[in-house]
Each structure stands twice: as C-alpha cells, then as structure tokens.
Amino acid sequence: MLIVSNIITPQWIEGDRVRLAQVLSNLLNNATKYTGEGGKIMLNVTREGSTAVIEIRDTGIGIPAATLPHIFDLFIQADDSLA
C-alpha cells in the first residue's frame, strides 16, 4: 500500500529532472522490494522555507546503520540478496 499524504497546491522544484526522477524511483523501488505483503510505504513532501523535504518511510526491513551515511554514493547496495 502506498500512502501519499499532504497533497496540496503543487510546488515547483528547481533541479536536475533526470536525477530527481532517478532518486525518487530508486527509493520507491527499494521500498517496494523490501516491504513485505501487507506492508506500508509512505511518501510525504513538505516545504521548509525554500527547501522541499521529501520523506519516504516504509515498514520494510530497513537499512543497516553502517550503510546509512553512504546510501547516495554511487553503486552502493546494502543487501543484494533479493536482486
């Protein structure tokens, strides 16, 4: 189940369209990959001043704490056993 909250007036984001799509796609694909049947994926977008804050939460297995500082590095995978 994907829950999208805070649906309000659309806001424009200035950034690299391809990279933004890639990051969001990867995060949501991983959330679906590691969240079991009946789990939840929550997407929340808020605005803090001139910054867009995109938050994705799920009830999946999570990311090991040691991997968190590197999740946006190129070619990083915490666990490829489901690949």
N, CA, C and O atoms as a GROMACS GRO file, in nm:
protein
  332
    1MET      N    1   0.084  -0.116   0.000
    1MET     CA    2   0.000   0.000   0.000
    1MET      C    3   0.089   0.123   0.000
    1MET      O    4   0.178   0.134   0.085
    2LEU      N    5   0.069   0.215  -0.091
    2LEU     CA    6   0.143   0.340  -0.098
    2LEU      C    7   0.051   0.450  -0.047
    2LEU      O    8  -0.058   0.471  -0.101
    3ILE      N    9   0.095   0.520   0.056
    3ILE     CA   10   0.017   0.628   0.112
    3ILE      C   11   0.085   0.759   0.076
    3ILE      O   12   0.202   0.779   0.107
    4VAL      N   13   0.013   0.847   0.010
    4VAL     CA   14   0.065   0.978  -0.025
    4VAL      C   15  -0.010   1.079   0.060
    4VAL      O   16  -0.132   1.092   0.048
    5SER      N   17   0.062   1.152   0.145
    5SER     CA   18  -0.004   1.248   0.232
    5SER      C   19   0.036   1.389   0.195
    5SER      O   20   0.126   1.410   0.113
    6ASN      N   21  -0.030   1.486   0.255
    6ASN     CA   22  -0.002   1.627   0.233
    6ASN      C   23  -0.018   1.669   0.088
    6ASN      O   24   0.064   1.744   0.035
    7ILE      N   25  -0.123   1.622   0.023
    7ILE     CA   26  -0.149   1.664  -0.114
    7ILE      C   27  -0.209   1.804  -0.108
    7ILE      O   28  -0.323   1.822  -0.064
    8ILE      N   29  -0.131   1.902  -0.152
    8ILE     CA   30  -0.173   2.042  -0.151
    8ILE      C   31  -0.144   2.104  -0.286
    8ILE      O   32  -0.122   2.032  -0.384
    9THR      N   33  -0.144   2.234  -0.292
    9THR     CA   34  -0.114   2.304  -0.416
    9THR      C   35   0.023   2.262  -0.467
    9THR      O   36   0.120   2.264  -0.391
   10PRO      N   37   0.034   2.225  -0.595
   10PRO     CA   38   0.164   2.184  -0.650
   10PRO      C   39   0.269   2.293  -0.634
   10PRO      O   40   0.239   2.412  -0.645
   11GLN      N   41   0.392   2.252  -0.609
   11GLN     CA   42   0.505   2.343  -0.595
   11GLN      C   43   0.608   2.309  -0.702
   11GLN      O   44   0.622   2.192  -0.738
   12TRP      N   45   0.679   2.407  -0.751
   12TRP     CA   46   0.785   2.386  -0.849
   12TRP      C   47   0.915   2.356  -0.776
   12TRP      O   48   0.946   2.416  -0.673
   13ILE      N   49   0.991   2.263  -0.831
   13ILE     CA   50   1.122   2.228  -0.776
   13ILE      C   51   1.225   2.255  -0.885
   13ILE      O   52   1.210   2.210  -0.998
   14GLU      N   53   1.329   2.329  -0.849
   14GLU     CA   54   1.436   2.354  -0.944
   14GLU      C   55   1.546   2.252  -0.920
   14GLU      O   56   1.600   2.242  -0.809
   15GLY      N   57   1.578   2.176  -1.022
   15GLY     CA   58   1.680   2.073  -1.006
   15GLY      C   59   1.693   1.993  -1.134
   15GLY      O   60   1.623   2.017  -1.232
   16ASP      N   61   1.781   1.898  -1.132
   16ASP     CA   62   1.804   1.810  -1.246
   16ASP      C   63   1.690   1.710  -1.253
   16ASP      O   64   1.679   1.621  -1.169
   17ARG      N   65   1.606   1.725  -1.354
   17ARG     CA   66   1.486   1.641  -1.368
   17ARG      C   67   1.520   1.492  -1.371
   17ARG      O   68   1.451   1.411  -1.310
   18VAL      N   69   1.625   1.456  -1.442
   18VAL     CA   70   1.663   1.316  -1.455
   18VAL      C   71   1.709   1.261  -1.320
   18VAL      O   72   1.670   1.151  -1.281
   19ARG      N   73   1.793   1.336  -1.249
   19ARG     CA   74   1.844   1.289  -1.119
   19ARG      C   75   1.732   1.281  -1.015
   19ARG      O   76   1.727   1.186  -0.938
   20LEU      N   77   1.643   1.381  -1.012
   20LEU     CA   78   1.531   1.376  -0.918
   20LEU      C   79   1.445   1.254  -0.944
   20LEU      O   80   1.406   1.184  -0.850
   21ALA      N   81   1.414   1.227  -1.070
   21ALA     CA   82   1.334   1.110  -1.104
   21ALA      C   83   1.407   0.982  -1.067
   21ALA      O   84   1.346   0.887  -1.017
   22GLN      N   85   1.538   0.979  -1.090
   22GLN     CA   86   1.618   0.860  -1.059
   22GLN      C   87   1.620   0.833  -0.908
   22GLN      O   88   1.603   0.719  -0.865
   23VAL      N   89   1.643   0.937  -0.829
   23VAL     CA   90   1.650   0.920  -0.684
   23VAL      C   91   1.515   0.873  -0.630
   23VAL      O   92   1.509   0.777  -0.553
   24LEU      N   93   1.406   0.941  -0.669
   24LEU     CA   94   1.274   0.902  -0.620
   24LEU      C   95   1.237   0.762  -0.665
   24LEU      O   96   1.181   0.684  -0.588
   25SER      N   97   1.267   0.730  -0.790
   25SER     CA   98   1.238   0.597  -0.843
   25SER      C   99   1.314   0.490  -0.765
   25SER      O  100   1.257   0.388  -0.728
   26ASN      N  101   1.443   0.513  -0.742
   26ASN     CA  102   1.523   0.415  -0.668
   26ASN      C  103   1.473   0.396  -0.526
   26ASN      O  104   1.463   0.283  -0.478
   27LEU      N  105   1.441   0.507  -0.458
   27LEU     CA  106   1.392   0.496  -0.321
   27LEU      C  107   1.260   0.421  -0.314
   27LEU      O  108   1.242   0.335  -0.228
   28LEU      N  109   1.167   0.454  -0.404
   28LEU     CA  110   1.037   0.386  -0.403
   28LEU      C  111   1.049   0.241  -0.448
   28LEU      O  112   0.981   0.154  -0.394
   29ASN      N  113   1.134   0.214  -0.547
   29ASN     CA  114   1.155   0.075  -0.589
   29ASN      C  115   1.214  -0.009  -0.477
   29ASN      O  116   1.172  -0.123  -0.456
   30ASN      N  117   1.311   0.046  -0.404
   30ASN     CA  118   1.370  -0.027  -0.291
   30ASN      C  119   1.268  -0.047  -0.180
   30ASN      O  120   1.264  -0.153  -0.117
   31ALA      N  121   1.187   0.055  -0.156
   31ALA     CA  122   1.084   0.041  -0.052
   31ALA      C  123   0.989  -0.073  -0.087
   31ALA      O  124   0.952  -0.152   0.000
   32THR      N  125   0.948  -0.083  -0.215
   32THR     CA  126   0.858  -0.191  -0.254
   32THR      C  127   0.929  -0.326  -0.252
   32THR      O  128   0.868  -0.429  -0.222
   33LYS      N  129   1.056  -0.326  -0.286
   33LYS     CA  130   1.133  -0.450  -0.291
   33LYS      C  131   1.150  -0.513  -0.152
   33LYS      O  132   1.146  -0.635  -0.137
   34TYR      N  133   1.168  -0.427  -0.050
   34TYR     CA  134   1.199  -0.477   0.083
   34TYR      C  135   1.084  -0.464   0.183
   34TYR      O  136   1.102  -0.487   0.303
   35THR      N  137   0.966  -0.427   0.135
   35THR     CA  138   0.848  -0.421   0.221
   35THR      C  139   0.758  -0.539   0.186
   35THR      O  140   0.715  -0.554   0.071
   36GLY      N  141   0.731  -0.620   0.283
   36GLY     CA  142   0.654  -0.742   0.259
   36GLY      C  143   0.507  -0.717   0.230
   36GLY      O  144   0.457  -0.605   0.240
   37GLU      N  145   0.441  -0.824   0.194
   37GLU     CA  146   0.296  -0.822   0.168
   37GLU      C  147   0.223  -0.761   0.287
   37GLU      O  148   0.248  -0.799   0.401
   38GLY      N  149   0.136  -0.667   0.260
   38GLY     CA  150   0.060  -0.601   0.365
   38GLY      C  151   0.134  -0.486   0.432
   38GLY      O  152   0.078  -0.419   0.519
   39GLY      N  153   0.261  -0.462   0.391
   39GLY     CA  154   0.338  -0.351   0.448
   39GLY      C  155   0.290  -0.217   0.394
   39GLY      O  156   0.203  -0.211   0.307
   40LYS      N  157   0.347  -0.112   0.446
   40LYS     CA  158   0.308   0.023   0.404
   40LYS      C  159   0.429   0.102   0.358
   40LYS      O  160   0.538   0.089   0.413
   41ILE      N  161   0.408   0.186   0.257
   41ILE     CA  162   0.508   0.281   0.209
   41ILE      C  163   0.442   0.418   0.213
   41ILE      O  164   0.336   0.438   0.156
   42MET      N  165   0.507   0.512   0.283
   42MET     CA  166   0.450   0.645   0.298
   42MET      C  167   0.542   0.748   0.233
   42MET      O  168   0.662   0.751   0.259
   43LEU      N  169   0.485   0.833   0.149
   43LEU     CA  170   0.558   0.940   0.081
   43LEU      C  171   0.503   1.072   0.132
   43LEU      O  172   0.382   1.096   0.126
   44ASN      N  173   0.591   1.157   0.182
   44ASN     CA  174   0.550   1.285   0.236
   44ASN      C  175   0.642   1.393   0.179
   44ASN      O  176   0.764   1.379   0.184
   45VAL      N  177   0.584   1.499   0.126
   45VAL     CA  178   0.661   1.612   0.075
   45VAL      C  179   0.616   1.736   0.150
   45VAL      O  180   0.498   1.770   0.151
   46THR      N  181   0.711   1.804   0.212
   46THR     CA  182   0.681   1.928   0.283
   46THR      C  183   0.777   2.036   0.235
   46THR      O  184   0.875   2.010   0.166
   47ARG      N  185   0.745   2.156   0.273
   47ARG     CA  186   0.828   2.270   0.236
   47ARG      C  187   0.879   2.335   0.364
   47ARG      O  188   0.801   2.366   0.454
   48GLU      N  189   1.009   2.354   0.371
   48GLU     CA  190   1.071   2.424   0.482
   48GLU      C  191   1.144   2.544   0.424
   48GLU      O  192   1.257   2.531   0.376
   49GLY      N  193   1.079   2.660   0.428
   49GLY     CA  194   1.136   2.778   0.364
   49GLY      C  195   1.139   2.758   0.214
   49GLY      O  196   1.035   2.735   0.152
   50SER      N  197   1.257   2.766   0.156
   50SER     CA  198   1.270   2.745   0.012
   50SER      C  199   1.317   2.603  -0.022
   50SER      O  200   1.356   2.576  -0.136
   51THR      N  201   1.314   2.513   0.076
   51THR     CA  202   1.362   2.376   0.058
   51THR      C  203   1.245   2.278   0.056
   51THR      O  204   1.156   2.284   0.140
   52ALA      N  205   1.246   2.189  -0.041
   52ALA     CA  206   1.149   2.079  -0.044
   52ALA      C  207   1.208   1.962   0.033
   52ALA      O  208   1.322   1.923   0.010
   53VAL      N  209   1.130   1.908   0.125
   53VAL     CA  210   1.173   1.792   0.204
   53VAL      C  211   1.089   1.673   0.161
   53VAL      O  212   0.967   1.672   0.178
   54ILE      N  213   1.154   1.573   0.105
   54ILE     CA  214   1.087   1.452   0.057
   54ILE      C  215   1.123   1.340   0.153
   54ILE      O  216   1.240   1.308   0.173
   55GLU      N  217   1.019   1.280   0.211
   55GLU     CA  218   1.040   1.174   0.309
   55GLU      C  219   0.967   1.049   0.263
   55GLU      O  220   0.848   1.053   0.231
   56ILE      N  221   1.039   0.938   0.260
   56ILE     CA  222   0.979   0.810   0.225
   56ILE      C  223   1.004   0.717   0.344
   56ILE      O  224   1.117   0.695   0.386
   57ARG      N  225   0.896   0.662   0.396
   57ARG     CA  226   0.903   0.567   0.508
   57ARG      C  227   0.835   0.438   0.464
   57ARG      O  228   0.742   0.439   0.384
   58ASP      N  229   0.884   0.329   0.518
   58ASP     CA  230   0.818   0.202   0.489
   58ASP      C  231   0.830   0.111   0.610
   58ASP      O  232   0.903   0.139   0.704
   59THR      N  233   0.756   0.002   0.605
   59THR     CA  234   0.759  -0.095   0.714
   59THR      C  235   0.846  -0.214   0.678
   59THR      O  236   0.832  -0.322   0.735
   60GLY      N  237   0.938  -0.193   0.584
   60GLY     CA  238   1.027  -0.299   0.539
   60GLY      C  239   1.139  -0.326   0.637
   60GLY      O  240   1.135  -0.282   0.752
   61ILE      N  241   1.240  -0.399   0.592
   61ILE     CA  242   1.348  -0.445   0.679
   61ILE      C  243   1.444  -0.334   0.720
   61ILE      O  244   1.519  -0.351   0.816
   62GLY      N  245   1.444  -0.224   0.649
   62GLY     CA  246   1.530  -0.111   0.685
   62GLY      C  247   1.669  -0.123   0.627
   62GLY      O  248   1.705  -0.222   0.564
   63ILE      N  249   1.747  -0.019   0.651
   63ILE     CA  250   1.885  -0.011   0.603
   63ILE      C  251   1.976  -0.020   0.724
   63ILE      O  252   1.953   0.050   0.823
   64PRO      N  253   2.078  -0.105   0.720
   64PRO     CA  254   2.170  -0.115   0.834
   64PRO      C  255   2.232   0.022   0.865
   64PRO      O  256   2.264   0.098   0.773
   65ALA      N  257   2.248   0.053   0.993
   65ALA     CA  258   2.300   0.183   1.036
   65ALA      C  259   2.435   0.215   0.970
   65ALA      O  260   2.460   0.331   0.938
   66ALA      N  261   2.520   0.117   0.951
   66ALA     CA  262   2.652   0.140   0.891
   66ALA      C  263   2.643   0.183   0.745
   66ALA      O  264   2.735   0.245   0.693
   67THR      N  265   2.534   0.150   0.679
   67THR     CA  266   2.516   0.183   0.538
   67THR      C  267   2.455   0.321   0.517
   67THR      O  268   2.476   0.382   0.412
   68LEU      N  269   2.382   0.372   0.615
   68LEU     CA  270   2.310   0.498   0.600
   68LEU      C  271   2.395   0.616   0.551
   68LEU      O  272   2.348   0.690   0.464
   69PRO      N  273   2.517   0.636   0.601
   69PRO     CA  274   2.596   0.750   0.552
   69PRO      C  275   2.633   0.740   0.404
   69PRO      O  276   2.679   0.838   0.345
   70HIS      N  277   2.615   0.623   0.344
   70HIS     CA  278   2.660   0.601   0.207
   70HIS      C  279   2.547   0.576   0.108
   70HIS      O  280   2.574   0.543  -0.008
   71ILE      N  281   2.422   0.590   0.149
   71ILE     CA  282   2.312   0.548   0.062
   71ILE      C  283   2.302   0.626  -0.068
   71ILE      O  284   2.241   0.578  -0.164
   72PHE      N  285   2.360   0.744  -0.076
   72PHE     CA  286   2.356   0.819  -0.201
   72PHE      C  287   2.487   0.814  -0.277
   72PHE      O  288   2.503   0.883  -0.377
   73ASP      N  289   2.583   0.732  -0.230
   73ASP     CA  290   2.706   0.710  -0.304
   73ASP      C  291   2.675   0.624  -0.427
   73ASP      O  292   2.580   0.547  -0.427
   74LEU      N  293   2.756   0.639  -0.530
   74LEU     CA  294   2.736   0.559  -0.650
   74LEU      C  295   2.760   0.411  -0.621
   74LEU      O  296   2.854   0.375  -0.551
   75PHE      N  297   2.675   0.327  -0.674
   75PHE     CA  298   2.690   0.182  -0.673
   75PHE      C  299   2.685   0.119  -0.534
   75PHE      O  300   2.741   0.011  -0.513
   76ILE      N  301   2.620   0.182  -0.439
   76ILE     CA  302   2.610   0.127  -0.304
   76ILE      C  303   2.485   0.040  -0.294
   76ILE      O  304   2.377   0.080  -0.336
   77GLN      N  305   2.502  -0.079  -0.238
   77GLN     CA  306   2.390  -0.166  -0.207
   77GLN      C  307   2.411  -0.225  -0.069
   77GLN      O  308   2.518  -0.278  -0.039
   78ALA      N  309   2.310  -0.216   0.014
   78ALA     CA  310   2.321  -0.272   0.149
   78ALA      C  311   2.312  -0.424   0.143
   78ALA      O  312   2.386  -0.494   0.213
   79ASP      N  313   2.221  -0.476   0.061
   79ASP     CA  314   2.197  -0.619   0.053
   79ASP      C  315   2.147  -0.650  -0.086
   79ASP      O  316   2.043  -0.600  -0.127
   80ASP      N  317   2.220  -0.731  -0.158
   80ASP     CA  318   2.177  -0.765  -0.295
   80ASP      C  319   2.118  -0.905  -0.304
   80ASP      O  320   2.106  -0.961  -0.413
   81SER      N  321   2.080  -0.961  -0.190
   81SER     CA  322   2.029  -1.098  -0.192
   81SER      C  323   1.896  -1.111  -0.264
   81SER      O  324   1.863  -1.220  -0.311
   82LEU      N  325   1.818  -1.002  -0.276
   82LEU     CA  326   1.692  -1.007  -0.348
   82LEU      C  327   1.705  -0.964  -0.493
   82LEU      O  328   1.607  -0.966  -0.569
   83ALA      N  329   1.826  -0.924  -0.533
   83ALA     CA  330   1.847  -0.874  -0.671
   83ALA      C  331   1.834  -0.988  -0.771
   83ALA      O  332   1.849  -0.966  -0.891
   0.00000   0.00000   0.00000
